């Protein structure tokens, strides 16, 4: 009987240790690097303050990019654009100086003259959405994430920074005829490239 009791107590001890050592956690609470409940806003703020400025400083000039696309589209997109998904859509971070042609309710139209050819760049000032800024910056690696929700939240956090911090002071001052230094993200469809009219999501703006 004593031997049976000893075995029972031993089995209970093993079971207790095993219970304490097993740790269950919902996958939905896990984020990058095992952090509980991934904070897209904090993650994006860190990129915005610490890594994005260097990317903006090294953005390709728009005249350079358009000339390269005309000369060798495949090489140009490979060298100067990025995308997380496979397909025709590519995103480039560009900079240029343009003259304000029109100030509209939801966009500002800028004139730009690469190779003495007039190009209109439509600067979105109201509908800032999508993945253009996130993907053009090439600061986010899809392999670091386990779900699309976190990736979409990073895009939205970038877009919100532009809507709330970049655009308000610019829109309150800009007027027709101003010369503006622009750095921002352009979305290209490789199957249908129209370099005469471009749409851009701004990230850095400066009235000269």
C-alpha positions as CSV (number, residue, x, y, z in Angstrom):
1,X,0.0,0.0,0.0
2,X,2.8,2.4,0.9
3,X,4.5,1.7,-2.4
4,X,1.2,2.5,-4.3
5,X,0.8,5.7,-2.4
6,X,4.4,6.7,-3.2
7,X,3.8,6.0,-6.9
8,X,0.6,8.1,-6.9
9,X,2.4,11.0,-5.2
10,X,5.2,10.7,-7.7
11,X,2.8,10.8,-10.6
12,X,1.0,13.8,-9.2
13,X,4.3,15.7,-8.8
14,X,5.3,14.9,-12.4
15,X,1.9,16.1,-13.6
16,X,2.2,19.3,-11.6
17,X,5.6,20.1,-12.9
18,X,4.4,19.4,-16.4
19,X,1.4,21.6,-16.0
20,X,3.5,24.5,-14.8
21,X,6.0,24.2,-17.6
22,X,3.4,24.2,-20.4
23,X,2.5,27.7,-21.7
24,X,-0.4,28.4,-24.0
25,X,-0.8,31.6,-25.9
26,X,-3.2,32.7,-28.7
27,X,-1.4,33.3,-32.0
28,X,-3.5,36.4,-32.5
29,X,-1.8,38.1,-29.7
30,X,1.7,37.6,-31.1
31,X,3.4,40.2,-33.3
32,X,6.9,40.9,-34.7
33,X,9.6,39.4,-32.5
34,X,7.1,37.8,-30.2
35,X,5.8,41.1,-28.9
36,X,2.3,40.8,-27.5
37,X,-0.3,42.6,-29.6
38,X,1.8,44.3,-32.2
39,X,1.7,48.1,-32.0
40,X,1.6,49.4,-35.6
41,X,1.6,53.1,-34.5
42,X,4.7,52.8,-32.3
43,X,6.5,50.7,-35.0
44,X,5.7,53.2,-37.7
45,X,6.7,56.2,-35.5
46,X,10.1,54.6,-35.0
47,X,10.5,54.1,-38.7
48,X,9.3,57.6,-39.5
49,X,11.7,59.3,-37.1
50,X,14.8,57.0,-37.3
51,X,14.9,55.4,-40.8
52,X,12.6,57.2,-43.2
53,X,14.5,60.5,-43.3
54,X,17.5,58.8,-44.9
55,X,15.2,57.1,-47.4
56,X,13.7,60.5,-48.4
57,X,17.1,62.1,-48.7
58,X,18.2,59.3,-51.2
59,X,14.9,59.2,-53.2
60,X,15.5,59.1,-56.9
61,X,14.8,62.3,-58.9
62,X,11.6,62.1,-60.8
63,X,13.2,63.2,-64.1
64,X,15.8,60.5,-63.7
65,X,13.2,57.8,-63.1
66,X,10.9,58.8,-66.0
67,X,13.9,58.9,-68.3
68,X,15.0,55.4,-67.2
69,X,11.5,54.1,-67.6
70,X,11.4,55.3,-71.2
71,X,14.8,53.8,-71.9
72,X,14.5,50.5,-70.2
73,X,11.3,50.0,-68.2
74,X,12.1,46.5,-66.7
75,X,15.5,47.7,-65.5
76,X,14.1,51.0,-64.1
77,X,11.4,49.3,-62.1
78,X,13.8,46.7,-60.8
79,X,16.3,49.4,-59.6
80,X,14.0,52.1,-58.4
81,X,10.8,50.5,-57.3
82,X,9.5,48.1,-54.6
83,X,6.5,46.0,-53.9
84,X,5.5,43.4,-51.4
85,X,3.2,41.5,-53.7
86,X,3.9,39.9,-57.1
87,X,2.2,41.7,-59.9
88,X,2.3,44.8,-62.1
89,X,2.0,47.4,-59.3
90,X,5.3,48.9,-58.2
91,X,6.0,51.8,-55.8
92,X,8.8,54.4,-56.1
93,X,10.1,57.1,-53.7
94,X,10.9,60.2,-55.8
95,X,11.8,63.8,-55.3
96,X,11.4,66.8,-57.6
97,X,10.7,70.5,-57.7
98,X,7.5,71.7,-59.3
99,X,5.4,74.8,-59.9
100,X,1.9,74.9,-58.4
101,X,-0.6,75.0,-61.3
102,X,-3.8,74.5,-59.4
103,X,-4.9,74.2,-55.8
104,X,-8.1,72.0,-55.7
105,X,-10.2,70.6,-52.9
106,X,-8.6,67.2,-52.8
107,X,-5.3,67.6,-54.8
108,X,-2.7,70.1,-55.9
109,X,-1.5,69.9,-59.5
110,X,2.2,70.6,-60.1
111,X,4.0,71.3,-63.3
112,X,7.3,69.5,-63.8
113,X,9.6,69.7,-66.9
114,X,11.8,66.6,-67.3
115,X,13.6,66.8,-70.7
116,X,11.7,70.0,-71.5
117,X,8.4,68.0,-71.6
118,X,5.5,69.3,-69.5
119,X,4.4,66.7,-67.0
120,X,1.5,67.2,-64.5
121,X,2.0,65.6,-61.1
122,X,-1.2,65.3,-59.1
123,X,-0.4,65.7,-55.4
124,X,-3.0,64.0,-53.3
125,X,-4.0,66.1,-50.3
126,X,-7.2,64.5,-49.2
127,X,-7.4,60.8,-50.0
128,X,-4.2,59.4,-48.5
129,X,-4.6,55.7,-48.4
130,X,-3.2,52.4,-49.7
131,X,0.3,50.9,-49.4
132,X,2.3,53.3,-51.6
133,X,4.3,55.0,-48.8
134,X,5.0,51.8,-46.9
135,X,6.1,49.9,-50.0
136,X,8.0,52.7,-51.7
137,X,10.1,53.3,-48.5
138,X,11.2,49.6,-48.6
139,X,11.5,49.7,-44.8
140,X,9.0,46.9,-44.0
141,X,9.9,43.2,-44.7
142,X,6.9,41.0,-45.3
143,X,8.9,38.1,-43.8
144,X,8.8,39.7,-40.4
145,X,5.0,39.5,-40.2
146,X,2.6,36.6,-39.9
147,X,-0.6,38.4,-40.9
148,X,-1.8,41.0,-43.4
149,X,-3.6,43.0,-40.6
150,X,-0.3,44.2,-39.1
151,X,1.0,45.2,-42.6
152,X,-2.2,47.1,-43.4
153,X,-2.1,48.9,-40.0
154,X,1.5,50.0,-40.8
155,X,0.3,51.5,-44.1
156,X,-2.5,53.3,-42.3
157,X,-0.2,54.6,-39.7
158,X,2.1,56.0,-42.4
159,X,-0.9,57.6,-44.2
160,X,-2.2,59.1,-41.0
161,X,1.1,60.8,-40.3
162,X,0.9,62.4,-43.7
163,X,-2.7,63.5,-43.2
164,X,-2.2,64.9,-39.8
165,X,1.4,66.2,-39.7
166,X,2.6,66.8,-43.3
167,X,-0.3,68.2,-45.1
168,X,-2.1,70.7,-42.8
169,X,0.7,73.3,-42.5
170,X,1.4,72.9,-46.2
171,X,-2.2,73.3,-47.4
172,X,-2.7,76.4,-45.2
173,X,0.2,78.2,-47.0
174,X,0.5,76.9,-50.6
175,X,-0.8,78.9,-53.5
176,X,-0.8,78.9,-57.3
177,X,2.6,79.8,-58.6
178,X,4.6,78.6,-55.7
179,X,7.7,76.4,-56.3
180,X,7.5,73.3,-54.1
181,X,10.1,70.7,-53.2
182,X,8.4,67.4,-53.1
183,X,9.4,63.9,-51.9
184,X,6.7,61.2,-52.0
185,X,5.5,57.8,-53.3
186,X,4.3,57.1,-56.8
187,X,2.4,54.0,-57.7
188,X,3.0,52.5,-61.2
189,X,1.2,49.9,-63.1
190,X,3.9,48.4,-65.3
191,X,1.4,47.2,-67.8
192,X,0.0,50.7,-68.4
193,X,2.6,53.4,-67.7
194,X,1.5,57.0,-68.4
195,X,4.4,59.4,-67.6
196,X,2.5,62.5,-68.8
197,X,0.2,62.4,-65.7
198,X,1.4,61.1,-62.4
199,X,-0.2,60.8,-59.0
200,X,1.9,61.1,-55.9
201,X,1.4,60.7,-52.1
202,X,3.5,63.3,-50.4
203,X,5.8,62.5,-47.5
204,X,8.0,65.7,-47.4
205,X,6.9,69.1,-48.7
206,X,8.7,72.4,-48.7
207,X,7.6,75.7,-50.3
208,X,10.6,77.5,-51.7
